[in-house]
Amino acid sequence: MMVNTKHDTTSYENCSCQREIYDGNALYDAYLRAKSGSDWKPQVQRYEMTYLLDLSKMQRELKEHTYEFQPSTNFVINERGKTRPITGEQIRDRIAKHSLCDEVLTPAIKDHSSMIMAQARKVKELTFTRRRLEAHLHRFFRENQSNDGYILLMDFQNTMTTFDMTNSWSCLKSTLMTIQHSGSWKRL
C-alpha cells in the first residue's frame, strides 16, 4: 500500500503528535523503556549517573547523523542443562533503537499492519480478541439489523510459530520504502 505523502495529512511529517527520533523527550522516554527490567545491572547503574549528559550527546549525534552503535556484549550461559549464546546490546544503543521504533517505524506501519500481527502490539491476546469480537458483532448487527446469526470461536495456539511472514515482510518493506522516498528517512 503506497501513501501519498505530499497530500496525506495523516503522514508522519504532518502529524503534530509525533516527535523526531532525536527529540529530547523521545530520548528520555526511550531511556526509561530501555532501562526497565534491567535497573539492577551494573552497566545500567553506571549509565544512570550521567544519563542526562549522554542523552544530550546522543541527541546531537543523531541530529548530525554521526551516531555509531557500540559493540555488543557476547557470552554463553548454561541454564537447566541448556547452553545458550547471549548477545546483549549496550544501554545507549537500546535507547537509540527504542526512539527509532517508537517515533518513526511504529507510527509509519501502524495503519498498514495486519490484524494477524496484533500479538506483537501492546494490546495483547485476550483484550484484543474481545475487542475484535465486539467490533464484528456490531458490524453484523449494522449490516443485518438483527442478532440472528452464528459465531464461530476458535483457539489458535502457537499461531505465530507457523505463520508465513512473507506477506508481512513485503508490506513492511514497501512501507519503509515509502518512508525513504518521502524524505522522512533522511531524518534518521
C-alpha positions in Angstrom: 0.0 0.0 0.0 1.5 3.3 -1.1 0.9 6.5 0.8 0.8 9.8 -0.9 3.0 11.7 1.5 2.7 15.1 -0.3 -1.0 15.4 0.4 -1.6 12.9 3.2 -2.4 14.8 6.3 -2.0 11.8 8.5 1.6 11.1 7.4 4.5 11.4 9.8 5.5 14.8 8.6 2.1 16.3 9.2 1.3 14.6 12.5 2.0 17.1 15.3 1.8 14.5 18.0 4.9 12.7 16.7 8.4 13.7 17.6 11.7 13.4 15.9 14.0 10.5 16.8 16.4 12.9 18.4 13.8 14.9 20.4 14.9 15.2 24.0 11.6 13.9 25.4 11.6 11.0 23.0 15.1 10.0 24.0 14.2 10.3 27.7 11.1 8.1 27.2 13.3 5.6 25.3 15.8 5.7 28.1 13.1 4.8 30.6 11.9 1.9 28.5 15.4 0.7 27.8 16.4 0.5 31.5 13.1 -1.0 32.7 13.8 -4.5 33.9 17.5 -4.1 34.0 18.0 -1.4 36.7 20.0 -3.9 38.7 22.7 -4.3 36.1 26.0 -2.5 36.8 26.3 -1.0 33.3 22.8 0.5 33.6 23.6 1.9 37.0 26.8 3.4 35.7 24.8 4.9 32.8 22.2 6.4 35.2 24.9 8.5 36.9 25.4 10.6 33.7 22.4 9.8 31.6 21.4 13.5 31.0 24.8 14.3 29.6 24.8 11.2 27.4 21.3 11.8 26.2 22.3 15.3 25.2 25.4 13.9 23.4 23.2 11.2 21.7 20.7 13.9 20.7 23.4 15.9 18.9 24.9 12.8 17.3 21.5 11.6 16.0 20.7 15.1 14.7 24.1 15.3 12.9 23.9 11.7 11.6 27.2 10.8 13.4 25.8 8.2 15.9 27.6 4.9 15.8 26.4 1.7 17.5 28.7 0.3 20.2 29.9 -3.3 20.1 27.6 -5.8 21.8 28.4 -8.0 24.7 28.5 -11.7 23.9 28.6 -14.5 26.4 27.4 -18.1 26.8 25.0 -19.1 29.6 24.3 -22.6 30.9 20.8 -22.9 32.5 18.9 -26.1 33.3 21.2 -28.2 31.1 21.0 -26.0 28.0 23.8 -23.8 26.6 22.6 -20.5 25.1 24.7 -17.8 23.4 23.6 -14.4 24.6 24.1 -11.1 22.7 23.5 -8.0 24.8 23.3 -4.5 23.5 24.7 -1.5 25.3 22.1 0.7 27.0 23.0 3.6 24.7 22.1 1.5 21.6 18.9 0.3 23.2 17.8 3.9 23.8 18.5 4.8 20.1 16.6 1.8 18.9 13.6 2.4 21.2 13.5 6.0 19.9 13.7 4.9 16.3 10.9 2.3 16.7 8.6 4.5 18.8 8.9 7.7 16.9 9.4 6.6 13.3 8.8 3.0 12.5 5.8 2.2 14.6 3.8 5.3 13.5 4.7 4.6 9.9 3.5 1.0 9.8 0.7 1.2 12.4 -2.0 1.8 9.9 -0.6 -0.7 7.4 -0.1 -3.6 9.8 -2.5 -6.5 9.5 -4.7 -7.7 12.3 -2.8 -11.0 12.5 0.2 -9.2 13.9 -1.8 -8.0 16.9 0.1 -10.3 19.2 3.2 -8.2 18.6 1.5 -5.0 19.6 0.9 -3.6 23.1 -2.7 -4.7 23.2 -2.4 -8.3 23.9 -4.3 -11.5 23.1 -7.4 -11.7 25.3 -8.2 -8.0 25.3 -7.6 -7.7 21.6 -9.7 -10.8 20.9 -12.6 -9.4 22.9 -12.5 -6.1 21.1 -12.3 -7.7 17.7 -15.3 -9.9 18.6 -17.3 -6.9 19.8 -16.4 -5.0 16.6 -17.5 -7.9 14.4 -20.8 -8.3 16.3 -21.6 -4.6 15.9 -20.8 -4.7 12.2 -23.0 -7.8 11.8 -25.9 -6.0 13.6 -25.4 -2.9 11.4 -25.4 -4.9 8.2 -28.3 -7.2 9.1 -30.4 -5.1 11.6 -30.7 -8.3 13.6 -28.8 -10.5 16.1 -29.8 -13.7 14.2 -26.6 -15.4 13.2 -23.9 -17.7 14.3 -20.5 -17.2 16.0 -17.6 -19.5 15.3 -14.9 -19.1 18.0 -11.6 -20.8 17.6 -8.5 -21.0 19.8 -5.3 -20.9 17.7 -2.3 -21.9 19.8 1.2 -21.2 18.5 -0.2 -19.3 15.6 2.8 -17.1 15.2 5.3 -20.0 15.1 3.6 -21.4 11.9 2.6 -18.1 10.3 4.1 -17.4 6.9 5.7 -14.0 7.3 6.3 -13.4 3.6 3.3 -11.1 3.1 4.0 -9.1 6.3 7.6 -8.6 5.4 6.7 -7.4 1.9 4.2 -4.9 3.4 6.8 -3.7 5.9 9.4 -3.3 3.1 7.0 -1.3 0.9 6.1 0.9 3.8 9.8 1.6 4.7 10.5 2.3 1.0 7.7 4.9 1.1 9.2 6.5 4.1 12.6 6.6 2.5 11.2 8.2 -0.7 9.1 10.7 1.2 12.1 12.2 2.9 11.3 11.1 6.5 14.1 8.6 6.2 16.7 11.3 5.9 16.0 12.5 9.5 17.4 9.2 10.9 
